[in-house]
Amino acid sequence: MPLRRTLARLAVVAVVAAAACSGPPPAPQRPARPPNVVVFLVDDMGTQETSVPFQTVASELNRVYRTPAMERLAREGTRFTQAYASAVCSPSRISLLTGMNVARHGVTNWTLRQDRSPDQPHPTLQPPDWPRNGLTTPDRPIAGTVAATPLPALLRAAGYRTIHVGKAHFGAIGTPGADPCTLGFDVNVAGHAAGGPGSYHGEHNYSAAWRNGDRIWDVPGLERYHGTDVNLTEALTREAIAELERAHRDRTPFFLHLSHYAIHAPWEDDARFRAAYDRAGLAPRQATLASMIEGMDRSLADVLAALDRLGLTDDTVVLFLSDNGSPAQCPPNLPLRGHKLSPYEGGVRVPMLARWPGVTRAGTTSEACVVVDDLFPTILECAGIDWRDRVAQTVDGVSFVPTLRDPGTGAADRALVWHYPHQYSGQAPWSAIRRGDHKLVHHHADGRLELFDVVTDPGEHHDLAAHQPTLVQQLAGELGRLLRERGARMPTRQADGSPVPFADAVATPR
């Protein structure tokens, strides 16, 4: 073979060999699709109203109620044993949408009628002037509201389909916040200004008109179920799943805010589950509540099953929590003390579960202190959205994505603050702070300060204020400072119109 031909063949072999080693030129990388996000928000659910224990030992109520879908979520994700919200609904919901602490956004009580507060008379105090019309956006200013850039607006701008199903309760009737679509949701099913339903029964058209003629609580947009035997919780679940399917068909990442009216009053049977609790011997009222809890859990099961069926489970973050503790009319959530509206753990500690396949570790428990404010930055970090220069408000929440990755992490010495300067349903005004293991409660009417170790004494039976005056001083000082920094409004004294002093002004060295 002539030398020239041999060299040419060798050159061809070398080129082919090089191509075989290196492979084809890499295709341009497409950015990974962000995960879908489901926030499954329950109304008025205490930490014990589930078969999932949120403490070391199962409680009596854990043995009474059946929530197998919550059990599944706990097996597949992370259970948070020290998760918190505000002590009443609208404050928590606005914190979730804005990342603002309740003391900063100022919507410290529930909203309904424009320019009207639900406060009831207090013998010595007058409530502050607070934004009783709820949440709005910076481009829709209205008196008596707080303006902020809402979470769904940021997600929508990043390409998410934003879906609200169920209870909204972000703003008073006739204000922008009464309609979730003004806050960045593409879809609103059954959300309006009211914080509870007229009825859970389709036979009553989800209205209280049959009972007392009051139409303000009528759940809108579910006329197709009127006159049927479909429970409200089931109707909302069907609508939510239909929206998931639609987003899946359109190949669009979605944010689903499935915010159930359950298990808020009126306490009405979910007929699908009531009989089992009667057979178990529960008193009628508790059997009714138990049926509503199991109905809520069935909704969670159906949503998880829909994600499985659509092949979306591995691509979806699921966050489950309640907006506050259980009401006083329900069985006490022992071992916790207190109830909805109160400053004690039964009022502000809530059940919370998280599942992010590939990120959370199955069957793990986290003792990190997290609060509803934290969902705003957490969800945006999950979605890969850089939000810090794109919001009108100061965000107090802290992302707990590191805790989702490693349940043993979390801010161990973080200050959590609550503020409720109102008189309602027998609950007098208060503020509180938790740092580390301890919580300080400031009662506005008499200036009394209580100190509890909520880790060793979650029932808050032992007031340590007289025994640890230095710690009282420290926490009172921090509570006062943070409330001032966040612009918290205090009640005023009826006698002379002077504002109630902050905790640091009433704490004295012993």
LINMO-V173808 format. One line per field, one symbol per residue. ss: DSSP state (A for helix, B for strand, O for the rest). psi: psi as a letter, one per 30 degrees, with the letter a starting at -180 (. if undefined). burial: 1 if it has 24 or more other C-alpha atoms within 12 Angstrom, else 0. A space follows every 10 residues. Layout:
ss->???
psi->???
burial->???
//
This chain:
ss->OOAAAAAAAA AAAAAAAAAA AAOOOOOOOO OOOOOBBBBB BBOOOOOOOO OOOOOOOOOA AAAAOOOAAA AAAAAAOBBB BBBBOOOOAA AAAAAAAAOO OAAAAOOOOO OOOOOOOOOO OOOOBBOOOO OOOBBBOOOO OOOOOBBOOO AAAAAAAOOO BBBBBBOOOO BOOOOAAAOA AAAOOOBBBO OOOOOOOOOO BAAAOOOOAA AAOOOOOOOO OOAAAOOOOO BAAAAAAAAA AAAAAAAAAO OOOBBBBBBO OOOOOOOOOO OOOAAAAAAO OOOAAAAAAA AAAAAAAAAA AAAAAAAAAO OOAAABBBBB BBOOOOOOOO OOOOOOOOOO OOOOAAAABB BBBBBBOOOO OOOBBBOOOB BOOAAAAAAA AAOOOOOOOO OOOOOOOOOO AAAAAOOOOO OOOOBBBBBB OOOBOOBOOB BBBBBOOBBB BBBOOOOOBB BBBOOOOOOO OOOOOOOOAA AAAAAAAAAA AAAAAOOOOO OBBOOOOOBO OOAAAAOOOO
psi->kkeeeeeeee eeeeeeeeee efllkklkkk kkklllkjjj kkkhklffhl gjkglekkle eefeljieee eeeeefbkkj fhklalflde eeeeeeffgk lefeffifll ldkkgkkgkl kkfflklljl iffbkalffi kkkglkkljl efeeeefggk kkkkkbkdhf llkgleffjf ffggkekjjg kafkgllelf kefgghlgef egfjgfgkkl ghfffkglgj keeeeeeeee eeeeeeeeeg hkkljjijjk ekhllkjkkj fffeeefeef gkleeeeeee eeeeeeeeee eeeeeeeeef gfefgkkkkk llfaaklffl kkhkfkkalk flflefffkl kkkkkjkfdl kkglkkgkjl leffeefeee eefhkjfegg lflkkflkkg eeeeejffll jfhkkkklki hljkhfklkl llkkkbfkkk kjjeeggkkk kkjfefiffh fjjgeffiee eeeeeeeeee eeeeeggkkl llkfeggkkk llefffkkk.
burial->0000000000 0000000000 0000000000 0001111111 1111111111 1111100000 1101111111 1111011111 1111111111 1111111111 1111111111 1111001010 0001111111 1111111000 0101111111 1111111111 1111111111 1110111111 1111111111 1111111111 1101111100 0000011111 0100110001 1111111111 1111101100 0111111111 1111111111 1111001000 0000011111 1111111111 1111011000 0110111111 1111111101 1111111111 1111111111 1111111011 1111111111 1111111111 1110101000 1011111111 1011101001 1000111111 1111001111 1111111111 1111100111 1111100111 0010100000 1111111111 0110010111 1100000011 1111101000
//
